[in-house]
């Protein structure tokens, strides 16, 4: 297949900058770069200059923060999707959105292929490739890192220097970082050794819990149908609310995660994350569900939906019929997940200390052990007899 024009998912970092030059040399193709603003902040400032200086014929930079939160982050939040109960899927949720825009721009620009800078043993390659297959199977996907002969980041750094590509990564600071509104991931370098504690220098959005304020702070978050709408009584846009929680949580050392993760391709990888806003919102949302959803809904959603939803997102299957069907279930489950949650933040800890809802299923008169208890204690004995009857029969038979 003759490749004349390629749309490259571009961050301005080492991998994608080397990919940009490599695609021009190896395929003799025009390369268009696409960069999505998902809340990376200042790291986007030099992107256009680096891309044009490295030979891009067109540079697209789009602000997708609102779409990212409303159509990807909030559905995952309402689904309770946390991969392996540790990873809030910040990068994984961003990839299908970026992939969708890559395909759309390729179609608009008459490109033959889309490209990305993912490695051959990572998860992102699957997310980009499968998204392209799901939306336009006629487009070729090029993954230069899977094709070229360079075997290490050190070789990529040498390639960048040789071709005068401006980069910020060095051999002394070899970390690979991906950041957006929902979280920040850091890997490579000494982080690959799971015995070594992540050094303080790698963190940006959170301070060390030891250095956090000595007094706790309290915040209140309002939800409507499972989506956060207010912070401390002030109505905020989804983007601003998450940005505010990132700042508040990070200042109190909340949201650091470091663990050995199971990648889709079969290997284990030591991953380190910062996600203050996500940590706070998942805890708050869960507490509100506990008070507004009945027992069977809570159990079924956690066992059948939350874990499977997280696996679908992690494994690059956002554009799958199953995920769409799950969203329909989640939407129905969230109708009455409305109320206010009070959170205590203190030296890396995020604790729910209060929750209320107009749809609360909590009945204090039934739950109390004080005067006014309305629970019928006499009904308990008959209930227990029927509940334990199968075990009683089994034990009686074994006695014989």
C-alpha positions in Angstrom: 0.0 0.0 0.0 1.4 3.4 -1.1 1.4 5.8 1.9 1.4 9.5 0.8 -0.1 11.2 3.8 -0.2 10.2 7.5 -2.0 11.7 10.5 0.2 11.2 13.6 -1.0 11.3 17.2 1.5 13.8 18.5 2.4 14.8 22.0 5.6 16.7 21.3 7.6 14.2 23.5 10.5 12.0 22.6 8.7 9.1 21.0 6.3 11.0 18.8 8.9 13.6 17.7 11.2 10.8 16.6 8.2 9.1 14.9 7.5 12.4 13.0 10.9 12.5 11.4 11.1 8.7 10.9 7.8 8.6 9.0 9.1 11.2 6.6 12.3 9.4 6.0 11.0 5.8 5.8 7.7 6.4 4.0 8.5 9.6 2.1 5.1 10.7 3.2 3.6 14.0 4.3 2.9 14.0 8.0 0.1 15.8 9.7 0.3 16.0 13.5 -2.7 15.9 15.8 -2.6 16.9 19.4 -5.5 16.9 21.8 -5.6 19.3 24.7 -6.9 17.1 27.5 -5.6 19.2 30.3 -1.8 18.7 29.9 -1.2 22.4 30.6 2.1 24.1 29.7 3.6 21.0 28.1 1.4 21.8 25.0 3.0 25.3 24.5 6.0 24.1 22.4 4.1 21.4 20.5 3.4 23.4 17.3 6.9 24.8 17.1 8.5 21.3 17.5 6.1 19.7 15.0 6.6 22.3 12.3 10.3 22.4 13.0 10.5 18.7 12.5 8.7 18.8 9.2 4.9 18.5 9.8 3.0 19.8 6.9 0.0 20.6 9.1 -0.5 20.9 12.8 -3.8 20.3 14.6 -4.2 21.2 18.2 -7.7 20.9 19.7 -9.2 21.6 23.1 -11.1 18.4 23.9 -11.3 18.8 27.7 -15.0 19.2 27.9 -15.8 16.3 25.6 -13.2 14.2 27.4 -14.9 14.7 30.8 -18.5 14.5 29.7 -18.3 11.6 27.3 -15.4 9.5 28.7 -14.5 10.4 32.3 -18.0 10.8 33.7 -19.3 7.5 32.2 -16.3 5.7 33.7 -16.9 7.4 37.1 -20.6 6.5 37.1 -19.6 2.9 36.1 -17.1 2.7 39.0 -14.4 1.7 36.5 -11.1 1.3 38.3 -8.8 -1.2 36.7 -7.5 -3.8 39.2 -9.0 -1.6 41.9 -6.0 0.7 41.5 -5.8 2.5 38.1 -8.4 5.1 37.3 -7.8 4.7 33.6 -6.7 8.3 32.9 -4.6 7.5 29.8 -6.8 4.6 28.8 -9.9 6.8 28.6 -8.1 9.5 26.6 -7.0 7.1 23.8 -10.4 6.3 22.2 -11.2 10.0 22.0 -7.8 10.8 20.4 -8.2 7.8 18.1 -11.6 9.0 17.0 -10.3 12.4 16.0 -7.3 10.9 14.3 -9.7 8.9 12.1 -11.9 11.9 11.4 -9.0 14.1 10.4 -7.5 11.4 8.2 -10.8 11.2 6.4 -11.1 15.0 6.1 -7.5 15.4 4.9 -7.5 12.4 2.5 -4.8 10.6 4.4 -3.9 7.0 3.7 -2.9 6.1 7.3 -2.8 7.1 10.9 0.2 6.7 13.2 1.1 6.7 16.8 4.2 6.4 19.0 3.2 3.5 21.1 5.6 0.6 21.9 5.1 -3.0 20.9 4.6 -4.1 24.4 2.3 -1.4 25.7 -1.5 -1.0 26.0 -1.9 2.2 24.0 -1.0 0.5 20.7 -4.0 -1.7 21.2 -6.3 1.2 22.0 -5.2 3.2 18.9 -5.2 0.3 16.5 -8.6 -1.2 17.6 -10.2 2.3 17.6 -9.1 2.8 14.0 -10.3 -0.7 13.1 -13.7 0.0 14.7 -14.2 3.4 13.0 -12.5 3.0 9.7 -11.0 -0.4 8.9 -9.8 0.9 5.5 -7.2 3.1 7.1 -3.7 1.7 7.7 -2.2 2.0 11.1 1.6 2.7 11.3 3.4 2.2 14.6 7.0 3.2 14.0 8.3 1.9 17.3 7.2 -1.5 16.3 9.1 -1.2 13.0 12.3 0.6 13.6 15.6 -0.9 14.8 16.0 1.4 17.8 15.7 -0.8 21.0 15.9 1.8 23.8 15.0 5.4 24.7 18.7 6.1 24.7 18.9 5.3 21.0 15.9 7.5 20.4 17.6 10.4 22.2 20.7 9.9 20.0 18.4 9.9 16.9 16.7 13.1 18.0 20.1 14.8 18.5 21.3 13.6 15.1 18.3 15.1 13.4 18.3 18.2 15.6 14.8 17.4 17.1 14.3 19.6 20.2 13.4 17.3 23.1 13.2 17.7 26.9 14.0 14.2 27.9 17.6 13.3 28.8 19.5 10.1 29.7 19.6 11.4 33.3 15.8 11.9 33.3 14.4 9.1 31.1 10.8 9.1 32.4 7.9 8.6 30.1 5.0 10.7 31.2 1.4 11.0 30.1 -0.9 13.6 31.7 -4.5 14.8 31.4 -7.2 16.2 33.6 -8.1 12.9 35.1 -4.6 11.8 36.1 -0.9 11.6 35.4 1.2 8.4 34.7 4.9 8.1 35.0 7.0 5.1 34.0 10.5 4.0 32.8 13.9 4.7 34.4 14.4 3.5 38.0 10.6 3.1 38.3 10.9 -0.2 36.4 12.3 -1.7 39.6 9.4 -2.4 41.9 11.6 -2.6 45.0 12.6 1.1 44.6 10.3 3.7 46.1 9.3 6.3 43.5 11.5 9.4 43.9 9.9 12.7 44.9 11.1 14.4 41.7 8.7 12.5 39.5 5.5 14.0 41.1 4.0 17.2 39.9 0.3 17.4 40.9 0.7 16.0 44.4 3.0 16.9 47.3 4.4 14.2 49.6 1.8 13.2 52.3 4.5 13.9 54.9 4.8 17.5 53.7 1.0 18.0 53.5 -0.7 20.4 56.0 -1.0 19.3 59.6 -4.7 20.1 59.7 -7.3 18.3 57.7 -9.6 20.1 55.3 -13.2 19.4 54.5 -14.9 19.7 51.2 -18.4 19.0 50.0 -19.3 17.7 46.5 -22.8 17.7 45.1 -23.9 15.1 42.5 -26.9 14.9 40.2 -27.7 11.5 38.7 -24.1 10.4 39.4 -22.3 13.4 38.0 -20.5 16.0 40.2 -22.0 19.4 39.7 -20.9 21.6 42.7 -17.9 22.0 44.9 -18.5 23.5 48.4 -21.9 24.7 47.2 -20.5 26.5 44.1 -21.8 25.2 40.7 -18.8 24.5 38.4 -18.2 23.2 34.9 -17.0 19.6 34.8 -13.5 20.7 33.7 -13.2 23.4 36.4 -14.5 21.1 39.1 -11.9 18.4 38.2 -9.1 21.0 38.0 -10.1 22.4 41.4 -10.2 19.0 43.0 -6.8 18.2 41.5 -5.3 21.3 43.1 -7.0 20.7 46.5 -6.3 17.0 46.6 -2.8 17.4 45.4 -2.0 20.0 48.1 -3.0 17.4 50.7 -1.0 14.6 49.2 -4.0 12.7 47.9 -4.0 10.5 44.8 -0.6 8.7 44.6 -0.7 5.1 43.4 2.3 2.9 42.6 1.8 -0.8 41.8 2.6 -3.7 39.5 0.0 -3.7 36.8 -1.1 -6.5 34.5 -0.9 -5.3 30.9 -3.1 -6.7 28.1 -0.1 -8.1 26.2 0.7 -10.4 29.1 3.5 -8.8 31.0 3.5 -7.1 34.4 4.6 -3.5 34.5 5.4 -1.2 37.5 3.2 1.9 37.1 3.1 5.1 39.1 0.1 7.5 39.0 -1.1 10.8 40.3 -4.9 11.3 40.3 -6.1 13.5 43.2 -9.5 14.5 41.6 -10.3 11.0 40.5 -9.5 9.5 43.9 -11.8 12.0 45.6 -14.6 11.7 43.1 -14.6 7.9 43.0 -14.8 7.8 46.9 -17.5 10.3 47.0 -19.6 8.7 44.2 -19.3 5.3 45.8 -20.5 6.7 49.2 -23.5 8.2 47.5 -24.4 5.0 45.7 -24.2 3.1 49.0 -27.0 5.3 50.4 -29.2 5.5 47.3 -29.0 2.1 45.6 -30.5 -1.0 46.9 -28.4 -4.0 48.0 -28.8 -6.0 44.8 -28.0 -3.1 42.6 -24.9 -2.3 44.5 -23.7 -5.9 44.4 -24.6 -6.5 40.7 -23.0 -3.2 39.5 -19.8 -3.9 41.3 -19.4 -7.5 40.4 -20.8 -7.5 36.8 -20.4 -3.9 35.6 -17.6 -2.0 37.3 -14.8 -4.5 36.8 -15.8 -5.5 33.3 -16.2 -1.9 32.3 -12.7 -1.1 33.5 -11.3 -4.1 31.6 -13.0 -3.0 28.4 -11.6 0.5 28.7 -8.1 -0.8 29.6 -8.1 -3.3 26.8 -9.0 -0.7 24.1 -12.6 -1.8 23.5 -14.3 1.5 24.1 -16.1 1.4 20.7 -17.6 -2.0 21.4 -21.3 -3.0 21.6 -20.8 -4.3 25.1 -19.5 -1.0 26.5 -22.4 0.8 24.9 -24.9 -1.7 26.4 -23.2 -1.3 29.8 -23.6 2.5 29.6 -27.3 2.0 29.2 -27.4 0.0 32.4 -25.2 2.5 34.2 -27.4 5.4 33.1 -30.5 3.7 34.5 -28.6 2.9 37.8 -27.7 6.5 38.3 -31.1 8.2 38.2 -31.3 8.7 41.9 -27.6 8.9 42.7 -28.1 12.5 43.7 -27.0 14.2 46.9 -24.1 15.7 48.8 -20.9 14.1 50.1 -18.6 15.6 52.7 -14.9 14.6 52.3 -12.0 14.9 54.7 -8.5 15.3 53.2 -5.5 14.8 55.5 -1.9 13.8 54.6 -2.6 11.6 51.7 -5.9 10.2 53.0 -9.3 10.8 51.5 -12.2 9.9 53.8 -15.9 10.2 53.4 -17.2 11.7 56.6 -20.8 12.6 55.6 -23.4 11.8 53.0 -27.0 12.8 52.4 -29.5 12.4 49.6 -33.2 13.1 49.0 -33.3 9.6 47.7 -31.6 8.0 50.6 -32.6 4.5 51.5 -31.1 4.8 54.9 -33.8 4.8 57.6 -32.4 5.9 61.0 -35.5 4.6 62.8 -34.8 1.1 61.4 -31.0 1.3 62.0 -30.8 2.9 65.4 -30.0 0.9 68.6 -31.4 3.8 70.7 -35.0 4.6 71.8 -37.2 4.8 68.8 -36.0 1.6 67.2 -38.7 0.5 64.7 -37.0 -2.8 63.6 -39.0 -5.9 64.5 -36.5 -8.0 66.4 -39.0 -10.8 66.8 -39.0 -11.4 63.1 -35.3 -12.2 63.1 -35.5 -15.7 64.5 -37.8 -17.0 61.8 -35.7 -15.3 59.1 -32.5 -16.9 60.4 -34.1 -20.3 60.6 -35.1 -20.2 56.9 -31.8 -18.6 55.9 -29.7 -21.3 57.5 -32.1 -24.2 56.7 -29.9 -25.6 53.8 -26.9 -25.8 56.1 -29.0 -27.3 59.0 -30.3 -30.1 56.7 -26.8 -30.7 55.4 -25.3 -31.0 58.9 -28.1 -33.3 60.0 -27.5 -35.7 57.2 -23.7 -35.7 57.9 -24.4 -36.5 61.5 -26.2 -39.6 60.5 
